[in-house]
Amino acid sequence: MSQLVLGTAQFGDGYGITNARGRLDDDEVAQIMDLAAESGVTRIDTAAVYGDALRRLQPWASAFTFTSKIVGTDPVDPVEQISRSLAELGRDSFDACLVREWDLLDSRSKDASIERMAVARELGLVNRIGVAAYTEEDIHSFAAHIQHAGQAVGAIQVPANPLDRRLDSSEYLAAAAAAGVEVAVRSVFLQGILLLQRGTRFDSHADVLRYWNHVPEQRSEESLRTCLAHVKALPWVTQVVVGVSSITEWRQVLEAWSDCRPSLLPRWLASNDEGLLDPRLW
């Protein structure tokens, strides 16, 4: 059974192509976090690159476990990056720490990042080390380098949604999840594109239109439920990371998560357009 994880990018800035409200105010952050605790959510996904999200999470630092991230291309030592993030959050350790921008590193830098993340684990700053990947190539590259370093993959985060089906049949992810690796999915709603039938630069994209022609009643609430049911059905998913831009959205996510049963959408909805699937190219 997969675990719902609250993403906090919107706590620190106006993240998301469909986020018209921008950075959340203090009152709404408090409402979202309190409701998360009341609803049995136990994991929070965050990062130093999410503006001041870490600082704003301080009041709930002892109430949850946390996944954080370092930036592989940052010249600051990974151990220092992790230590600074922990100090800002007010915790002694992260349950998992992922390296971002892995695909932009050369081989030597990849080895160095893993070596320093392993040091952070030995120091008790993190329990699991892993990668925030975009492609299966990223996953295999990280696995090869971490194995060479005599370390173990503890966590993997990848994108997946009804249009992004690139990893649906990944044998590696299935084996990793079975072995106890945390395998988290992000971009469940493709930054909200799959929740709004109108209002983004991709409104007339053929693959988006095909999706909206398939979703019953073409309503955002129905699409939210459909997307969550879809990723729940992926056999290798252990965590589903969802960010929200309001307390209303968070209530809708929690209700849909509780009610929906795992159900994969048809494969023919898949898009092969990386310009749509990869937000870095927007």
N, C-alpha and C positions, 0 to 999 in steps of 0.2 A: 504494500500500500504506500503510495507516494505521500510526501509531507508538503503542506503548503508553507511557503517561506515569503515573508514580507520584504520586498525590495524597497530601498530608501533613496534612490537617486533623486526623486522629486522633493525630498526633505532639504536638499542643499542647493538645488537649482531648478530651472524650468524644463527639466528633461522630458523629451517625448515630442514627436512631430505633431501629435494631436492635443498636446497639453496647452490649452488656451489660458489657464489660470496662473501658470508659472510656479515659482517656489511656494510651498505651503507655509501658512502662518503658524505661529506657535500653538494656538488653540487647536487647530486642526491636526497638527502633529500629535498633540496630547490625546485627542479623541481617538485617532487611529491606533496609537500604541496601546492605549488602555483597552480598546476593543479587541485588539490582537491578543492581549493577555487573557482577557475574559473568555475569548473564543477558543483557547487552547493552542494558539500558534506559539511555537517555542523557538523558532529560528528567524534571525534577521540577517538580510544580505546588505552589506554596506561597503564603503571604500573611502579612502582619503580624497579621491578625485571627485567625490560627490559634494563639492562645496563644503558647507559646514555641517553636513549630516551627522558626522561622528559626535560633534559637540552637542548637537540637539538631541542625540540619543542618550546622553549621560544619565538622565533621571531613570532610565529603564535598563541601565547597564547590567544590573544583577538579576533582572527578571527573564532574560533570554540568553540563548547561545548565539554566537555571531560568526558569519562568514565574511571575511574581508579580502582585500586584494592589494597587491603591489603592482607597480608599473615597471615592466621589464626594461624599458628604455630610459627610465629615470636614472640619472647618474648617482643619486643617493643610494647608499648600500641598502639592500633589502631588509637586513636586520634592523637598520635604523628606521626605514619606512614603517615596518611593523611596530617597532617600539613607540614611534611618534603617534601612530594611530591608536594604539592601546592607551597611551597617556591621555589622548584627546577624548576617547570614549570613557575612560575610567575603569578599565578592566586589566586583569593580569595576563589574559590569554584569549586568543581566538580559537574557536573550534576548528575552523578551516581557513586557510589563506591561499588564494589563487594568484597566479601571475598573469597579468594582462599584457597585450601586445607581444605575445610570444612569437608570432610569425614575423615580427620586425627585427628579431635578434639574430645575430650570426651564431655559428656553432659555439664559439668560445664564450660568448655572452650568455648563451643558454646554459652551458655548464656552470658558469659562475653564479647565475641566478639560483639554480638548484642547490649548489653548494651552500650558499648563504641562507636559503630557506631551510635547508636541513639544519644549519646551525641554530636558526630560530626555533626549530622544533626541539633540538637538544637542550636549549635554554628554557624550554617550557612556555615559549611565547605563542606557539601554535600547536595544535594536536594533529592536524592533517595538512599536507601541502598538495597543491594541484594546479590546474590551469583553467583559465577562462578562454575557451577555444571558439573558433568559428567553423572550422572544417575538420574532417576526419584526418587530413594530413597533419594539422596542428596536434591532434590528440596522439597520433602515432609518433610524431617527432618528440613530444614531451615524454611519452612513455619510454622511448629509446634512450633519451638523455638521462632520465631519472634512474633507469635501470643500470646504465653505465656508471652512475654515481653510487650505486649500491643502496638506493633509496626506493621507497614504494609510493605509487600514486595513491593519494588519499581522497582526492575530490576532483571532479571534472564538471565544468559548466558549459553548456552548449545551447545554441538557439534551436527551437523547434516550434512549429505551429502548423495549421492546416495547409499552408502554402509552402512552407519550408520543410521538405521531406527528405533532405539529403542524408540524414542520419537514421532514418526510420529502421533500417535493417542492419544497423551496425553490430557486427558480431563482437567487436572489441568492447563496446559499451555494455552489451548484454553480459559478457563474461566479467567485466569490471564490477557491475552492479551485483552480480551473483557472488563475487568475492568480497563484498563489503565496502566497495568504493562508493562514496556519495556521488551520484550522477544527477546533477541539477539541470533543469531546462529553464531558459529565459526566453524573452521575446515571444511569449505565448500569444499575444495579440498583435504582434508585429508593430510595436509602439502605438497601438490603438487603431491602426489602419483597418483591422478586422472588426472593429467595434463601431466605426463611423462610416456609413455608406457614402457620405459626402464630406468634403472639407479638407482633403489633402491633395498633394500633387499627383497622387496615384489613383484619383477617382476614375479616370478613363482607362486605366491599365487593364488590358484584356484578362489577365489572371485574377485581378481583384474583382472585376465585373463577373467573371465566371463563379468566383466564390460567393458573391452576393446573390447571384441567381440561384444558388443552391441552398443557402441558409433559409430555413422556414421563416416566413413572414418578414424577412429582411429587417429585423429589429435588433438593436444593439444588445439588449438583455439576452435575447436568444443566442446571438453570436458569442457573447461572453460565456454562456453555459456550454455552447458547442465547442469552443476552443479549449476550455478546461477539460471537458470530457475527452477530447481528442488526445491531449498530452497525458492525461491519466492512463490512457490505454496503451501508451508506448511501453513495451515490456521492460525497458532498461531504466526508466525514470524513477528515481527515489525522492527527488525534491522538485517542486515547481515554484519558481520565483516570480512573484507578481508585484509590480509597483502600481501605486494609485495616486491620483491627483486630487482626491477629496475623500471625506469620510463617507459620503454617499456611495462612491465607487467601491470603497473597501467593504461596506455592508453588502453590496451586490455580489462582490467576489466571494465573500464568506458564505453567503446564502447559496450561490451557485455551486461552490466547491462542496458544500455539505450535501446538496441534493443530486448533483449529476453523477451518472454512472459512466465508467470508462467506455468510450465508443470512438473508434477511429473513423475519420472521414475518408471518403473514397480517394484512392491514389491519383485519380485523374485531375484532382484539384491542384496537384503539385505545380509549382512554378520553377522554371529553370533560369529565370532572370536574376542574376546576382545583383543587378542594379536595384531590384526591388527587395531582395531578401537580406542584403547586407547594409545596415544603416550607415556604415562607414563610407559608403559610396553615395549617400544622399547629398 
